[in-house]
Amino acid sequence: MKLPLTLLSLAAAVVPAMANQPAVQDEDVAVMVIIGQSNADGSAFSDPAIDKQMWEWYTTTPQAENLNIWYRSTQVINEPNALGQVARHVMEGKVRDAAPGWMKLWYRNNNVAGRTAMNMIHGTGTYSDVAQMRRGIEGRLGQRFVEAYPGRELYVIKLGVSGSGIDTWANRKDDTNWKFFADSVYAPAIQSLLSQGKRPRMAGVWWMQGCADDSMSEVDYRARLDTLVNRLDSRLGFGKVPVYIGAIPAPGASATPEGSVGFSPAVEAAKLAVAASRPNVTVIPTESAPMQYEEMFKGKIHFNHEGVNRIADILMDSIQKRGPQSWAPFLHSSADWELAWEEQFDGDTFNPKVWTKIPRGTANWNDVMSDADTLYAVRNGNLVLRGIKAYPALRDTVPYVTGGLYTKGKVAFGCGRVEIRAKLQGARGAWPAIWMLPAPVDGKDVAWPKGGEIDIMERLNFDDFVYQTVHSYYTYVLGEKDHPKQGSTGKIDPDGYNVYAVELYPDSLSFYVNDVHTFTYPRIATDKEGQFPFDAPYYLLIDMQLGGSWVGAVDVNDLPVEMLVDRVSYYRRRN
């Protein structure tokens, strides 16, 4: 079948954990991404006294030449979307005051002279009078950066979309702003660096947004923010990147006593919850940053010039605390990989054109499988597969039942990278698995073990690690489990989401957990039968298994247990 193409990705394929990243080299350059609403773009009214200080610094400090920012003319429009909202969308600007490309970073806009702060105010052009009056965090951020890292180059990639809701960045039903950022701003900026022979390292992503979503629930905002961080981790080409999220100041708790008119306790709680669950995410406090009154909003919604500079100081303090060792190295460009197909489970149920419920069988892995609807759900952007204690209404003969899906006969995967992000609840006797079997040939199953089996993830009970294994006639019947090594394990966060992946090549399989390489199984020269049957299409199985000789007995007091799958992604090498 022909798989639908989605957003082309700068996705990383081999991503070391942040703690294991290589040391920053002299020829590496730092990249900083700034995205979000108008407070990310920069809507502070200019302050003459601060401008004077910054003018002196930028015109007298040689290190200012090391600061760069990507320019592209844009405008923001209001239009209806598939969610029934009147959304704020960014698009190509009608005012072309300069061509797209790198300019020298400045504290204010001066595109005619080839230096800018890339402030985009309602499509008026960044050299317009209204844009000239506005300031963002990048002017002060640049100062602090060269003070902290003299001699190092900084490249800022920025897209602020005033009034944009998070849905336009992280909801497949309307991710217009994410797509414009990824395809029209970010990708050409990174490719420009690579074409110059630069070696980019991601110092951080600054996300400042929330006011447009002040009526959104904590659960919904957190789900969207999780999706956004996933995209930043998987589609920028740097792997897991440092993400800094700006807070919105609350009334009575900041330098602006009344706080922001866009403050929402639910949104701020969601930001803290995401940061608490992800070591690469930090919420930046803004209580000490003053705001400015604006008649249009009948209150204070944007930080003033002193405020945006104060935020830049707090942000740089955090970046310095993490240190350059946290800067993610660039791994693969769009010239290497493309996202060919993805399932994000955004609907109300799983797609029957892709997935089928796994029928019951006689093996340990499927002998309590059931098609009962209570075992299957799509909830908050996750596929949910359950293992539960059987009850009379099920009219079943087993003490507990489980749910599982496969793509057999519908979607098959060849050479490329299969990646699944999932959260696994623990229980005694729980055996969740994500694995692959050979696609049927002429409508008939390929006999096991001759066709091979690829176990991307198996977890037992409450383990804080998973197994990744290959099986074949060579390993199972002939017992050749160490020549080459048949499998390995990978550490996981037992209470959170983890990413499991396998890369399929004609001559090898490479396995990853949270983008850390665990092992590679190669094709070798041997006269023994069936050593590498893996150069054929395979289908995917995802199941919440219970019990068996390997995992041990099930304790029904631990049930129900759930397996949550956030996404399934398939990347292919270009060309």
Helices and strands as residue ranges (DSSP letters): G 18-20, E 28-36, H 38-41, E 44-45, H 48-60, G 62-66, E 67-71, E 74-80, E 86-92, E 101-105, G 111-113, E 115-116, H 129-132, E 134-135, H 138-148, E 154-160, H 167-170, H 176-179, I 180-186, H 187-195, E 199-208, G 211-213, H 218-235, E 243-246, H 265-277, E 281-284, E 291-294, G 295-297, E 299-303, H 305-322, G 324-326, E 328-329, E 337-343, E 356-357, G 373-375, E 376-379, E 382-389, G 392-394, E 400-402, E 404-406, E 416-424, E 430-438, E 453-458, E 465-471, I 473-477, E 487-491, E 497-505, E 508-513, E 516-522, E 538-546, G 556-558, E 561-573
